[in-house]
Amino acid sequence: MAANVKISSFQKRIKPSNPNILGTKISAVNSMLNVSFGVTSLDQIIDGGLPLGSLCVVEEDIYGSYAKIITKYFMAEGAVQKNFLLSASLNENPWDLLNNLPSLVTEPRETNITENREELKIAWRYKNLTLEDNNQRLGNAFDLSIPYVMPETQKPNLAVWGEAVTPNLQRGTGTLKNPNCLSLLKAIEKAIKNWELDSYNSHNLVRIVVSSFGSPFWQLDENKSSLSTDFTATLLLLKSIVRSTNAVALVTIPHQLLNQSLVSRSRHLADVVIQLKSLREDPHLHDLMDVHGILELKKVANLTSLKPILGQDGTTTYGFKATKRKFKIEKLHLPPAVDDDKSSPDHSSSLGCSSTASKANLDF
């Protein structure tokens, strides 16, 4: 008689068998390979960085200056990690982004922790770990005032689109009819094939940046009936490309110039959505003098779960400061409410120990 054997559905959690891809790190939150944004404070609020194979949409500020800074950090991190970089733009020369990246800054490490290691009593699990093992930060620090000098060995890993686009391209006959969108997707597929990133054994990734997608330079408003189709279909096909290969895409859109229905569709298609707003856009934000703008997380999705995650502490609105050297994101602190009504009389002299008002100074 055969013995009854109970088979459990639980399996031991082991280390994933992903290849060692340059510039990635396994997240402690969702156990996925994350790619750094280049801004350490931004990586922290989106749970460690962008997941590999994700599409991020950045809704630009009114002048697009702060969105351009974020794209520079994103590409500079890829240049340091020796990733493949692809810059696409019709508003300006796409080489301007790659030629004006911030330089790497080596921050000093705290070494005073290990001076008295023998005198400290710590758990045996962490006794043999070094500072590099305990450091969970993925990205690097950069200085905007010093341009990054691209090494000659890194130049074959660069590609651009938009510099030599002919103005009279043939319109497509399928669902995607805009010639610029068709040319962009073909250029991305060609670059991925040339870099051999379409195979699962690749140990590198490509960072794709599409600047000001949907602006008037893209000529999406020639045929009103295909406006929403060309815009949303391009984002959907781009998302399909980065899902099937080692790639991360960052697309900035001028949401002030687009129809709100298209903005909502882009938020639905993207995995991560970030909106930037400078203090010059909204007069109600003038009291926030300690920051230069507002960063709001519209969507931070977890690809391994059906439930989206909006930051580890549940906060979705942050303030950012942009100086000549650094771009930093921090928690937003509202100023204290102060009564600035100058018409009301000064009641400071009436505050005293007695109940009657007196203008004389109190002598304690």
SULCORGI-V723228 format. One record per backbone hydrogen bond with DSSP energy under -0.5 kcal/mol. CO is the residue of the C=O (numbers start at 0). NH is the residue of the N-H. If there is no record, write none. Layout:
[[CO,NH] [CO,NH]]
This chain:
[[2,4] [3,5] [4,6] [5,7] [11,13] [18,20] [20,23] [22,35] [24,33] [26,30] [31,26] [31,33] [32,51] [33,24] [34,49] [37,39] [38,42] [39,43] [40,44] [41,45] [42,47] [42,48] [43,46] [45,48] [49,34] [50,53] [53,248] [54,270] [54,271] [55,250] [56,58] [56,273] [57,59] [57,252] [58,275] [63,67] [64,68] [65,69] [66,70] [67,71] [68,72] [69,73] [70,74] [71,75] [72,76] [73,77] [74,78] [75,79] [76,80] [77,82] [78,81] [83,206] [84,158] [85,208] [86,160] [87,210] [92,95] [93,96] [93,97] [94,98] [95,99] [96,99] [97,100] [100,147] [102,142] [104,106] [104,140] [108,110] [110,113] [113,116] [115,119] [116,119] [119,121] [122,125] [123,126] [125,128] [129,133] [130,134] [133,135] [140,104] [141,143] [142,102] [142,145] [144,146] [145,102] [147,149] [150,153] [150,154] [151,155] [153,156] [154,157] [156,84] [158,86] [160,88] [166,168] [174,176] [175,173] [176,171] [177,181] [178,182] [179,183] [180,184] [181,185] [182,186] [183,187] [184,188] [185,189] [186,190] [187,191] [188,192] [189,193] [190,194] [191,196] [191,197] [192,195] [196,245] [198,201] [202,21] [204,83] [205,207] [205,247] [206,85] [207,249] [208,87] [208,210] [209,251] [210,89] [211,214] [214,217] [215,218] [218,221] [221,223] [222,225] [223,226] [225,229] [226,230] [227,231] [228,232] [229,233] [230,234] [231,235] [232,236] [233,237] [234,238] [235,239] [236,240] [237,241] [238,242] [239,243] [241,244] [241,246] [244,246] [245,205] [246,52] [247,207] [248,55] [249,209] [250,57] [251,212] [252,59] [252,254] [253,256] [253,257] [258,261] [258,262] [259,263] [260,264] [261,265] [262,266] [263,267] [264,268] [265,269] [270,300] [271,56] [272,297] [272,298] [273,58] [274,295] [276,293] [277,280] [277,281] [280,282] [281,284] [282,285] [284,287] [286,288] [287,290] [291,278] [292,319] [293,276] [293,295] [294,317] [295,274] [295,297] [298,272] [299,308] [300,302] [301,304] [305,307] [308,310] [315,296] [316,331] [317,294] [318,329] [319,291] [319,292] [320,322] [320,327] [324,143] [325,322] [327,320] [329,318] [331,333] [335,337] [337,339] [339,341] [340,343] [344,346] [346,349] [347,350] [349,351] [361,363]]
